[in-house]
């Protein structure tokens, strides 16, 4: 039994796209950054805490024929060493998009797979380059509503794609779940994830 410890519809869609059978169970944790915590350590810690919390809550449902496996993930945008989470309001969106405008930033996703006998973890990093944004474009994007629940205040798979001329690394990582690395991590944990028939 595979559980995705996330409420993200994008992560659910990506895992389903990869052909895996799973259920999604959000882990409601405090996601504050610890003092002096680096971005990679932050997403790695949250991914593992999410997976551990859901594994502990559902471990009684595990059977010998259907072992419990929980996948946790957490994504952040990093520019100038600063972690950009989800914006709190329109002023925060404007601040983030102004920081990203005309520059390259990092998107980091921490991954953790928790099973009875093993925990494996990793961090995937993708470099994303933004074109320079005008004030008018930022205002228009805010009005679209798209940036409000997105780390870094943008969605690469949405309207913001028009401002991203290049990336270096996994595209799906920027959406919130690096699929190939996720499948490799499940294999590293020696887990046979249930797969939908093609």
Backbone as ProteinMPNN parsed JSONL, in Angstrom:
{"seq_chain_A": "XXXXXXXXXXXXXXXXXXXXXXXXXXXXXXXXXXXXXXXXXXXXXXXXXXXXXXXXXXXXXXXXXXXXXXXXXXXXXXXXXXXXXXXXXXXXXXXXXXXXXXXXXXXXXXXXXXXXXXXXXXXXXXXXXXXXXXXXXXXXXXXXXXXXXXXXXXXXXXXXXXXXXXXXXXXXXXXXXXXXXXXXXXXXXXXXXXXXXX", "coords_chain_A": {"N_chain_A": [[0.841, -1.174, 0.0], [0.748, 2.061, -1.023], [1.154, 5.326, 0.128], [0.778, 8.72, -0.5], [2.052, 11.363, 1.155], [0.677, 14.037, 1.108], [-1.196, 16.985, 0.29], [-1.211, 18.117, -2.129], [-2.56, 18.751, -5.266], [-1.12, 18.719, -7.633], [1.079, 17.027, -7.128], [-0.31, 14.642, -6.724], [-1.421, 14.27, -9.296], [0.937, 13.961, -10.818], [2.094, 11.638, -9.746], [0.127, 9.793, -10.366], [0.261, 10.016, -13.128], [2.645, 8.739, -13.555], [1.853, 6.188, -13.335], [1.408, 4.895, -10.91], [-0.354, 3.228, -8.258], [-2.017, 4.607, -5.554], [-2.899, 6.166, -2.413], [-3.781, 9.408, -1.218], [-2.804, 11.226, 1.565], [-2.898, 13.961, 3.535], [-0.328, 15.469, 5.531], [-0.49, 17.27, 8.28], [1.55, 19.522, 9.315], [3.732, 21.735, 11.173], [5.325, 24.028, 9.152], [7.391, 25.803, 9.387], [10.563, 27.37, 8.874], [13.554, 26.345, 10.426], [15.806, 28.069, 12.695], [18.693, 29.261, 11.065], [18.563, 27.191, 9.208], [19.385, 25.558, 6.246], [18.175, 25.655, 2.839], [18.041, 23.16, 1.404], [18.263, 21.325, 3.506], [15.977, 21.993, 4.862], [13.754, 21.313, 3.113], [14.259, 18.594, 2.927], [14.003, 17.729, 5.587], [11.268, 18.372, 6.109], [9.967, 16.735, 4.202], [10.607, 14.185, 5.162], [9.505, 14.309, 7.757], [6.778, 14.589, 7.161], [6.282, 12.134, 5.831], [6.935, 10.299, 7.879], [5.03, 10.98, 9.841], [2.577, 10.315, 8.606], [3.046, 7.61, 8.103], [3.249, 6.598, 10.72], [0.639, 7.092, 11.639], [-0.841, 5.348, 10.053], [0.201, 2.814, 10.23], [-0.972, 0.581, 11.405], [-2.612, -0.465, 9.498], [-1.091, -1.966, 7.848], [-0.189, -5.017, 6.243], [1.227, -8.341, 5.952], [1.098, -9.123, 3.318], [0.634, -6.744, 2.099], [2.546, -4.382, 2.456], [3.097, -1.265, 4.162], [3.965, 1.76, 2.638], [5.212, 4.999, 2.608], [5.336, 8.04, 0.905], [6.904, 11.085, 1.145], [7.051, 14.585, 0.363], [8.469, 17.805, -0.235], [8.566, 21.095, -1.467], [10.507, 23.949, -2.349], [11.269, 27.309, -3.388], [14.28, 28.939, -4.118], [16.168, 31.835, -3.812], [18.93, 33.952, -3.846], [19.779, 32.671, -1.546], [17.555, 32.742, 0.028], [14.532, 31.318, 1.146], [11.616, 30.932, -0.64], [8.401, 30.562, 0.097], [4.913, 29.737, -0.046], [3.034, 32.53, -1.098], [1.706, 35.085, 1.089], [0.0, 37.186, 0.585], [-1.057, 39.693, -1.87], [0.967, 41.623, -1.95], [3.145, 40.136, -1.145], [3.35, 38.338, -3.262], [4.067, 40.108, -5.321], [6.563, 40.937, -4.321], [8.024, 38.5, -4.414], [7.947, 37.804, -7.196], [9.274, 39.982, -8.251], [11.798, 39.567, -7.174], [12.485, 37.221, -8.569], [12.492, 38.019, -11.203], [14.15, 38.274, -14.295], [16.263, 36.611, -13.606], [18.096, 33.638, -12.51], [16.969, 30.973, -10.535], [16.795, 28.513, -7.87], [14.9, 25.509, -7.623], [13.943, 23.363, -5.153], [13.238, 20.076, -4.18], [12.526, 18.083, -1.53], [12.599, 14.626, -0.844], [11.23, 11.703, 0.663], [11.071, 8.31, 1.474], [9.326, 6.153, 3.427], [9.314, 3.084, 4.997], [8.66, -0.044, 6.701], [11.133, -1.26, 7.248], [13.035, 0.484, 6.313], [14.275, 3.787, 5.56], [14.588, 6.117, 3.049], [16.049, 8.935, 1.447], [16.245, 12.063, -0.391], [17.298, 15.012, -2.231], [16.148, 16.899, -4.861], [17.284, 19.169, -7.316], [16.535, 21.88, -9.382], [17.434, 24.299, -11.772], [15.988, 27.351, -12.616], [15.294, 29.725, -15.058], [14.16, 33.017, -15.341], [12.584, 35.383, -17.485], [12.838, 38.995, -17.693], [10.363, 40.695, -15.876], [7.688, 42.943, -16.394], [6.077, 45.598, -14.528], [3.421, 45.701, -15.241], [2.945, 43.111, -16.238], [3.28, 41.629, -13.902], [1.169, 42.605, -12.318], [-0.993, 41.757, -13.896], [-0.639, 38.985, -13.716], [-1.008, 38.523, -10.98], [-3.717, 39.211, -10.834], [-4.798, 37.058, -12.183], [-4.969, 35.044, -10.348], [-3.485, 32.74, -10.21], [-0.878, 32.625, -8.852], [-1.259, 32.389, -6.064], [-1.284, 30.058, -4.343], [1.158, 28.88, -4.695], [4.51, 27.805, -4.332], [7.034, 30.215, -4.325], [5.414, 31.806, -5.821], [4.585, 31.176, -8.446], [3.55, 29.094, -11.242], [5.027, 26.726, -13.162], [3.792, 25.162, -15.042], [1.673, 26.624, -15.776], [0.346, 29.858, -16.604], [2.69, 31.282, -16.156], [4.652, 29.998, -17.6], [5.288, 31.342, -19.906], [7.312, 33.089, -19.286], [9.613, 31.687, -18.831], [12.436, 30.835, -20.174], [14.338, 28.818, -20.033], [15.316, 25.811, -18.317], [17.398, 23.974, -16.071], [17.67, 20.762, -15.361], [15.21, 18.666, -13.758], [12.015, 19.019, -15.056], [9.566, 18.257, -13.885], [10.181, 18.38, -11.231], [10.001, 21.101, -10.685], [7.308, 21.394, -10.743], [6.687, 20.081, -8.45], [7.177, 17.384, -7.883], [9.696, 15.313, -8.615], [9.542, 12.952, -10.919], [11.102, 10.746, -12.044], [13.212, 10.548, -10.194], [11.754, 9.975, -7.919], [10.673, 7.426, -8.5], [13.069, 6.011, -8.644], [13.897, 6.28, -5.998], [11.953, 4.841, -4.608], [12.621, 2.319, -5.582], [15.178, 2.115, -4.492], [14.53, 1.914, -1.85], [13.737, -0.605, -1.878], [11.141, -1.191, -2.5], [8.232, -2.404, -3.961], [6.23, -0.681, -5.784], [2.725, -0.441, -6.261], [1.383, -0.676, -9.548], [-0.584, 0.858, -12.04], [-2.352, -0.782, -14.659], [-1.362, -0.39, -18.038]], "CA_chain_A": [[0.0, 0.0, 0.0], [1.533, 3.285, -1.146], [0.458, 6.553, 0.499], [1.453, 9.985, -0.752], [1.789, 12.245, 2.304], [0.581, 15.374, 0.532], [-2.504, 17.456, -0.156], [-0.996, 18.808, -3.395], [-3.159, 18.109, -6.447], [-0.077, 18.527, -8.655], [1.809, 15.794, -6.8], [-1.21, 13.507, -6.994], [-1.496, 14.092, -10.747], [2.216, 13.473, -11.332], [2.275, 10.242, -9.333], [-0.809, 9.018, -11.182], [0.811, 10.02, -14.49], [3.717, 7.738, -13.574], [1.234, 4.867, -13.348], [1.379, 4.252, -9.589], [-1.592, 3.189, -7.481], [-1.717, 5.148, -4.23], [-3.872, 7.066, -1.811], [-3.141, 10.637, -0.745], [-3.183, 11.611, 2.922], [-2.067, 15.103, 3.919], [0.295, 15.507, 6.856], [-0.624, 18.658, 8.727], [2.676, 19.815, 10.191], [4.291, 23.086, 11.156], [6.306, 24.076, 8.071], [8.31, 26.922, 9.588], [11.996, 27.11, 8.717], [14.284, 26.43, 11.691], [16.887, 29.06, 12.658], [19.929, 28.891, 10.36], [18.358, 25.984, 8.404], [19.59, 25.727, 4.804], [16.999, 25.275, 2.057], [18.03, 21.714, 1.112], [17.979, 20.635, 4.771], [14.588, 22.296, 5.204], [12.816, 20.479, 2.344], [14.511, 17.2, 3.276], [13.402, 17.494, 6.907], [9.809, 18.365, 6.005], [9.537, 15.543, 3.461], [10.69, 13.019, 6.047], [8.531, 14.466, 8.846], [5.455, 14.289, 6.594], [6.196, 10.691, 5.587], [6.944, 9.604, 9.173], [3.762, 11.231, 10.52], [1.529, 9.525, 7.956], [3.365, 6.193, 8.325], [2.883, 6.274, 12.114], [-0.82, 7.122, 11.772], [-1.468, 4.29, 9.259], [0.977, 1.568, 10.293], [-1.819, -0.545, 11.811], [-3.286, -1.019, 8.318], [-0.11, -2.758, 7.094], [-0.256, -6.484, 6.355], [2.396, -9.008, 5.368], [0.915, -9.138, 1.867], [0.481, -5.372, 1.6], [3.316, -3.519, 3.352], [2.846, 0.174, 4.067], [5.056, 2.614, 2.158], [4.742, 6.385, 2.553], [6.192, 8.979, 0.192], [6.754, 12.484, 1.537], [7.761, 15.528, -0.503], [8.285, 19.224, 0.057], [9.254, 21.894, -2.488], [10.653, 25.386, -2.11], [12.005, 28.122, -4.358], [15.389, 29.582, -3.403], [16.864, 32.893, -4.539], [19.84, 34.662, -2.937], [19.822, 31.936, -0.287], [16.289, 32.904, 0.74], [13.476, 30.378, 0.794], [10.324, 31.534, -0.971], [7.307, 29.608, 0.236], [3.681, 30.214, -0.67], [2.827, 33.931, -0.711], [0.621, 35.314, 2.048], [-0.928, 38.173, 0.037], [-0.619, 40.224, -3.165], [2.255, 42.306, -1.777], [4.151, 39.079, -1.074], [3.504, 37.856, -4.636], [4.835, 41.128, -6.041], [7.939, 40.862, -3.811], [8.661, 37.283, -4.923], [8.126, 37.877, -8.645], [10.316, 40.983, -8.485], [13.064, 38.887, -6.873], [12.764, 36.212, -9.592], [12.528, 38.659, -12.519], [15.423, 38.427, -14.996], [17.324, 35.874, -12.914], [17.984, 32.186, -12.356], [16.807, 30.558, -9.141], [16.751, 27.063, -7.663], [13.73, 24.86, -7.047], [14.398, 22.171, -4.439], [12.223, 19.189, -3.631], [12.973, 17.003, -0.653], [11.826, 13.394, -0.975], [11.506, 10.673, 1.659], [10.258, 7.099, 1.411], [9.353, 5.49, 4.732], [8.745, 1.736, 5.057], [8.919, -0.651, 8.007], [12.542, -1.611, 7.451], [13.974, 1.393, 5.665], [13.936, 5.167, 5.192], [15.535, 6.677, 2.082], [15.741, 10.348, 1.231], [17.067, 12.764, -1.371], [16.849, 16.347, -2.622], [16.304, 17.181, -6.295], [17.431, 20.611, -7.531], [16.404, 22.346, -10.764], [17.67, 25.732, -11.958], [14.94, 27.93, -13.471], [15.609, 31.098, -15.489], [13.011, 33.878, -15.639], [12.746, 36.633, -18.214], [12.512, 40.184, -16.899], [8.927, 40.948, -15.841], [7.276, 44.332, -16.215], [5.072, 45.792, -13.48], [2.108, 45.372, -15.825], [2.837, 41.645, -16.28], [3.105, 41.149, -12.523], [-0.204, 42.953, -11.929], [-1.884, 40.86, -14.647], [-0.49, 37.63, -13.173], [-1.686, 38.52, -9.677], [-5.163, 39.224, -11.1], [-5.217, 35.733, -12.669], [-5.175, 34.164, -9.197], [-2.621, 31.554, -10.26], [0.291, 32.516, -7.974], [-1.553, 32.469, -4.636], [-0.974, 28.873, -3.524], [2.339, 28.255, -5.299], [5.823, 28.177, -3.793], [7.689, 31.154, -5.22], [4.359, 32.599, -6.457], [4.36, 30.902, -9.873], [3.378, 27.707, -11.67], [5.709, 26.549, -14.453], [2.863, 24.505, -15.965], [0.56, 27.529, -16.028], [0.577, 31.081, -17.371], [4.078, 31.725, -15.966], [5.54, 29.329, -18.56], [5.666, 32.313, -20.941], [8.478, 33.86, -18.834], [10.689, 30.763, -18.442], [13.067, 30.4, -21.412], [15.14, 27.594, -19.874], [15.563, 25.208, -17.011], [18.437, 22.946, -16.03], [17.232, 19.756, -14.406], [13.913, 18.009, -13.947], [10.832, 19.891, -15.175], [8.536, 17.832, -12.938], [10.608, 18.864, -9.925], [9.487, 22.458, -10.525], [5.883, 21.216, -10.466], [6.542, 19.612, -7.074], [7.537, 15.98, -7.669], [10.551, 14.774, -9.678], [9.024, 11.595, -11.085], [12.146, 9.723, -12.227], [13.932, 10.373, -8.926], [10.814, 9.335, -6.996], [10.636, 5.996, -8.827], [14.371, 5.469, -8.249], [13.948, 6.228, -4.534], [11.131, 3.693, -4.222], [13.427, 1.126, -5.873], [16.277, 2.096, -3.523], [13.941, 1.448, -0.592], [13.369, -2.003, -2.146], [9.691, -1.224, -2.454], [7.561, -2.633, -5.233], [5.028, 0.151, -5.753], [1.665, -0.923, -7.164], [1.335, 0.06, -10.814], [-1.8, 0.713, -12.849], [-2.147, -1.403, -15.96], [-1.409, 0.578, -19.145]], "C_chain_A": [[0.89, 1.243, 0.0], [0.656, 4.471, -0.786], [1.355, 7.733, 0.159], [1.069, 10.934, 0.374], [1.741, 13.693, 1.831], [-0.856, 15.698, 0.171], [-2.409, 18.094, -1.538], [-1.651, 18.085, -4.568], [-2.135, 17.865, -7.547], [0.724, 17.257, -8.372], [0.959, 14.57, -7.065], [-1.278, 13.221, -8.491], [-0.212, 13.489, -11.307], [2.444, 12.01, -10.973], [1.337, 9.328, -10.114], [-0.315, 8.916, -12.617], [1.911, 8.973, -14.636], [3.176, 6.316, -13.467], [1.145, 4.175, -12.005], [-0.015, 4.292, -8.974], [-1.251, 3.653, -6.064], [-2.951, 5.848, -3.686], [-3.107, 8.279, -1.3], [-3.706, 10.995, 0.624], [-2.31, 12.783, 3.336], [-1.514, 14.948, 5.326], [0.287, 16.964, 7.305], [0.436, 18.969, 9.776], [3.011, 21.294, 10.154], [5.401, 23.109, 10.109], [7.253, 25.263, 8.181], [9.758, 26.471, 9.408], [12.668, 27.263, 10.08], [15.381, 27.488, 11.584], [18.143, 28.496, 11.996], [19.786, 27.655, 9.473], [18.519, 26.298, 6.919], [18.386, 25.164, 4.052], [16.925, 23.77, 1.796], [17.695, 20.911, 2.369], [16.514, 20.813, 5.161], [13.614, 21.396, 4.439], [13.01, 18.996, 2.643], [13.85, 16.845, 4.607], [11.881, 17.413, 6.813], [9.291, 17.137, 5.271], [9.537, 14.324, 4.378], [9.688, 13.115, 7.196], [7.115, 14.151, 8.368], [5.279, 12.778, 6.428], [6.123, 9.916, 6.908], [5.606, 9.772, 9.89], [2.642, 10.384, 9.932], [1.779, 8.033, 8.156], [2.936, 5.775, 9.732], [1.368, 6.196, 12.286], [-1.515, 5.95, 11.076], [-0.781, 2.927, 9.371], [0.132, 0.358, 10.682], [-2.538, -1.182, 10.63], [-2.357, -1.89, 7.473], [-0.355, -4.246, 7.31], [0.993, -7.072, 5.707], [2.318, -9.0, 3.844], [0.866, -7.742, 1.262], [1.208, -4.404, 2.538], [3.048, -2.039, 3.092], [4.107, 0.913, 3.644], [4.494, 4.025, 2.048], [5.798, 7.25, 1.869], [5.875, 10.39, 0.663], [7.55, 13.365, 0.597], [7.491, 16.947, -0.033], [9.137, 20.029, -0.914], [9.369, 23.348, -2.048], [11.432, 26.017, -3.259], [13.057, 28.892, -3.579], [16.058, 30.606, -4.306], [17.675, 33.698, -3.522], [19.904, 33.989, -1.566], [18.547, 32.033, 0.533], [15.256, 31.91, 0.226], [12.191, 31.148, 0.538], [9.262, 30.448, -0.883], [6.094, 30.087, -0.535], [3.428, 31.646, -0.203], [1.628, 34.081, 0.224], [-0.41, 36.318, 1.529], [-0.358, 38.721, -1.277], [0.723, 40.95, -3.063], [3.396, 41.294, -1.751], [4.407, 38.487, -2.467], [4.371, 38.827, -5.434], [6.311, 41.077, -5.622], [8.674, 39.659, -4.417], [8.936, 37.379, -6.419], [9.18, 38.919, -9.022], [11.697, 40.395, -8.216], [13.471, 37.925, -7.991], [13.005, 36.825, -10.979], [13.942, 38.817, -13.068], [16.575, 37.649, -14.397], [17.09, 34.373, -12.966], [17.884, 31.863, -10.869], [16.75, 29.034, -9.068], [15.385, 26.641, -7.133], [14.212, 23.543, -6.447], [13.202, 21.376, -3.941], [12.901, 18.121, -2.792], [12.037, 15.823, -0.808], [12.208, 12.444, 0.158], [10.536, 9.518, 1.461], [10.438, 6.372, 2.737], [8.624, 4.153, 4.612], [9.163, 1.135, 6.391], [10.403, -0.848, 8.27], [13.525, -0.564, 6.964], [13.393, 2.786, 5.479], [15.001, 5.637, 4.211], [15.088, 8.089, 1.758], [16.668, 10.953, 0.196], [16.504, 14.163, -1.576], [17.156, 16.526, -4.102], [16.349, 18.695, -6.479], [17.361, 20.91, -9.022], [16.653, 23.853, -10.791], [16.667, 26.268, -12.977], [15.3, 29.38, -13.784], [14.33, 31.831, -15.888], [13.438, 35.021, -16.547], [12.469, 37.797, -17.261], [11.012, 40.457, -17.015], [8.652, 42.433, -15.66], [6.268, 44.402, -15.069], [3.69, 45.386, -13.985], [1.894, 43.848, -15.876], [2.601, 41.071, -14.883], [1.679, 41.417, -12.049], [-1.202, 42.017, -12.607], [-1.835, 39.438, -14.065], [-1.166, 37.515, -11.812], [-3.2, 38.43, -9.871], [-5.678, 37.867, -11.581], [-5.528, 34.773, -11.522], [-4.218, 32.996, -9.131], [-1.524, 31.505, -9.191], [-0.002, 32.329, -6.485], [-1.176, 31.249, -3.813], [0.261, 28.136, -4.041], [3.616, 28.729, -4.61], [6.52, 29.088, -4.795], [6.727, 31.989, -6.032], [4.239, 32.385, -7.965], [4.18, 29.413, -10.113], [3.996, 27.554, -13.052], [4.774, 25.942, -15.494], [1.674, 25.392, -16.306], [0.973, 28.722, -16.875], [2.044, 31.521, -17.3], [5.061, 31.058, -16.92], [6.045, 30.294, -19.626], [6.923, 33.099, -20.574], [9.687, 32.981, -18.53], [11.351, 30.209, -19.695], [13.89, 29.131, -21.267], [15.13, 27.117, -18.432], [16.731, 24.243, -17.164], [18.051, 21.965, -14.942], [15.845, 19.253, -14.743], [12.764, 19.011, -13.959], [9.792, 19.548, -14.108], [8.889, 18.223, -11.506], [10.03, 20.247, -9.653], [7.984, 22.423, -10.259], [5.646, 20.652, -9.068], [6.893, 18.163, -6.815], [8.382, 15.468, -8.834], [10.265, 13.283, -9.86], [10.125, 10.536, -11.171], [12.897, 9.475, -10.925], [13.05, 9.696, -7.889], [10.771, 7.827, -7.231], [11.951, 5.327, -8.409], [14.472, 5.33, -6.735], [13.102, 5.076, -4.0], [11.905, 2.394, -4.461], [14.569, 0.991, -4.868], [15.796, 1.604, -2.16], [13.496, -0.01, -0.697], [11.872, -2.209, -2.004], [9.171, -1.502, -3.852], [6.248, -1.858, -5.164], [3.984, -0.408, -6.704], [1.529, -0.042, -8.4], [0.012, -0.205, -11.497], [-1.444, 0.026, -14.155], [-2.26, -0.328, -17.052], [-2.502, 0.189, -20.11]], "O_chain_A": [[1.687, 1.446, 0.916], [-0.445, 4.622, -1.314], [2.541, 7.742, 0.488], [-0.104, 11.271, 0.533], [2.645, 14.479, 2.115], [-1.634, 14.82, -0.203], [-3.415, 18.564, -2.069], [-1.331, 16.926, -4.836], [-2.265, 16.909, -8.312], [1.013, 16.493, -9.292], [1.455, 13.566, -7.578], [-1.201, 12.066, -8.908], [-0.259, 12.61, -12.168], [2.93, 11.232, -11.794], [1.714, 8.215, -10.481], [-0.448, 7.871, -13.254], [2.088, 8.392, -15.706], [3.94, 5.351, -13.503], [0.837, 2.984, -11.949], [-0.759, 5.258, -9.146], [-0.309, 3.151, -5.45], [-3.918, 6.09, -4.408], [-1.921, 8.185, -0.987], [-4.92, 11.059, 0.817], [-1.097, 12.623, 3.476], [-2.157, 14.367, 6.199], [1.004, 17.791, 6.742], [0.248, 18.714, 10.966], [2.629, 22.012, 9.231], [6.323, 22.295, 10.171], [7.849, 25.682, 7.188], [10.124, 25.345, 9.746], [12.379, 28.212, 10.809], [15.843, 27.775, 10.48], [18.595, 27.399, 12.325], [20.797, 27.114, 9.024], [17.864, 27.199, 6.396], [17.668, 24.306, 4.565], [15.862, 23.169, 1.951], [16.941, 19.939, 2.311], [15.892, 19.908, 5.717], [12.741, 20.778, 5.048], [12.052, 18.224, 2.619], [13.218, 15.797, 4.738], [11.27, 16.499, 7.367], [8.282, 16.556, 5.673], [8.595, 13.531, 4.375], [9.084, 12.111, 7.571], [6.342, 13.518, 9.087], [4.262, 12.214, 6.83], [5.333, 8.981, 7.034], [5.097, 8.82, 10.483], [1.848, 9.8, 10.67], [0.835, 7.27, 8.358], [2.33, 4.719, 9.91], [0.87, 5.328, 13.003], [-2.632, 5.584, 11.441], [-1.155, 1.988, 8.668], [0.475, -0.771, 10.331], [-3.023, -2.309, 10.734], [-2.794, -2.487, 6.488], [-0.684, -4.68, 8.414], [1.722, -6.377, 4.999], [3.336, -8.887, 3.161], [1.037, -7.577, 0.054], [0.574, -3.693, 3.318], [2.807, -1.621, 1.959], [5.179, 0.718, 4.218], [3.429, 4.23, 1.466], [6.982, 7.202, 2.204], [4.731, 10.839, 0.592], [8.595, 12.958, 0.09], [6.423, 17.25, 0.499], [10.294, 19.688, -1.159], [8.447, 23.904, -1.451], [12.152, 25.341, -3.994], [12.774, 29.436, -2.512], [16.465, 30.291, -5.425], [17.164, 34.076, -2.468], [20.064, 34.66, -0.547], [18.468, 31.465, 1.622], [15.128, 31.693, -0.979], [11.733, 31.916, 1.383], [9.235, 29.526, -1.698], [6.224, 30.763, -1.556], [3.594, 31.94, 0.981], [0.669, 33.312, 0.16], [-1.559, 36.313, 1.972], [0.69, 38.272, -1.74], [1.527, 40.894, -3.993], [4.481, 41.558, -2.27], [5.547, 38.173, -2.81], [5.295, 38.415, -6.135], [7.202, 41.163, -6.467], [9.808, 39.787, -4.876], [10.041, 37.068, -6.866], [9.896, 38.749, -10.008], [12.652, 40.684, -8.936], [14.651, 37.819, -8.325], [13.652, 36.209, -11.826], [14.815, 39.4, -12.425], [17.737, 37.973, -14.639], [16.04, 33.9, -13.401], [18.622, 32.411, -10.05], [16.667, 28.357, -10.093], [14.789, 27.326, -6.302], [14.81, 22.715, -7.134], [12.272, 21.93, -3.355], [13.737, 17.36, -3.278], [10.821, 15.994, -0.894], [13.37, 12.387, 0.563], [9.333, 9.721, 1.302], [11.554, 6.021, 3.122], [7.472, 4.095, 4.184], [9.938, 1.742, 7.13], [10.876, -0.63, 9.385], [14.729, -0.703, 7.179], [12.192, 2.954, 5.27], [16.193, 5.563, 4.51], [13.898, 8.401, 1.791], [17.747, 10.423, -0.068], [15.388, 14.466, -1.156], [18.289, 16.326, -4.54], [15.557, 19.423, -5.88], [18.043, 20.274, -9.826], [16.149, 24.591, -9.944], [16.516, 25.711, -14.064], [15.578, 30.167, -12.878], [13.525, 31.324, -16.67], [14.531, 35.565, -16.393], [11.936, 37.608, -16.168], [10.457, 40.451, -18.114], [9.312, 43.101, -14.863], [5.678, 43.39, -14.688], [2.894, 44.803, -13.249], [0.8, 43.36, -15.593], [1.815, 40.14, -14.71], [1.052, 40.546, -11.445], [-2.143, 41.541, -11.972], [-2.865, 38.776, -13.941], [-1.824, 36.514, -11.527], [-3.883, 37.68, -9.174], [-6.857, 37.556, -11.409], [-6.264, 33.803, -11.702], [-4.138, 32.322, -8.105], [-1.258, 30.426, -8.661], [0.931, 32.129, -5.709], [-0.774, 31.407, -2.66], [0.399, 26.927, -3.853], [3.778, 29.919, -4.34], [6.589, 28.77, -5.982], [7.156, 32.801, -6.852], [3.84, 33.297, -8.689], [4.596, 28.581, -9.307], [3.543, 28.182, -14.008], [4.94, 26.177, -16.691], [0.771, 24.977, -17.033], [1.833, 28.614, -17.749], [2.578, 32.066, -18.265], [6.199, 31.511, -17.037], [7.119, 30.084, -20.19], [7.541, 33.712, -21.444], [10.691, 33.478, -18.021], [10.883, 29.208, -20.238], [14.126, 28.432, -22.253], [14.965, 27.885, -17.484], [17.011, 23.759, -18.261], [18.096, 22.285, -13.754], [15.37, 19.396, -15.87], [12.564, 19.756, -12.999], [9.205, 20.443, -13.5], [8.004, 18.379, -10.665], [9.615, 20.541, -8.532], [7.447, 23.326, -9.619], [4.532, 20.73, -8.55], [6.914, 17.732, -5.662], [7.855, 15.215, -9.918], [10.693, 12.456, -9.054], [10.083, 9.539, -10.45], [13.188, 8.329, -10.583], [13.543, 8.925, -7.066], [10.825, 7.044, -6.283], [11.947, 4.214, -7.883], [15.065, 4.372, -6.238], [13.496, 4.409, -3.043], [11.851, 1.476, -3.642], [14.893, -0.117, -4.44], [16.54, 0.967, -1.414], [12.956, -0.579, 0.252], [11.396, -3.217, -1.481], [9.628, -0.894, -4.82], [5.276, -2.317, -4.563], [4.308, -0.806, -7.823], [1.557, 1.185, -8.306], [-0.464, -1.34, -11.536], [-0.356, 0.229, -14.694], [-3.14, 0.532, -16.998], [-2.711, 0.872, -21.114]]}, "name": "protein", "num_of_chains": 1, "seq": "XXXXXXXXXXXXXXXXXXXXXXXXXXXXXXXXXXXXXXXXXXXXXXXXXXXXXXXXXXXXXXXXXXXXXXXXXXXXXXXXXXXXXXXXXXXXXXXXXXXXXXXXXXXXXXXXXXXXXXXXXXXXXXXXXXXXXXXXXXXXXXXXXXXXXXXXXXXXXXXXXXXXXXXXXXXXXXXXXXXXXXXXXXXXXXXXXXXXXX"}
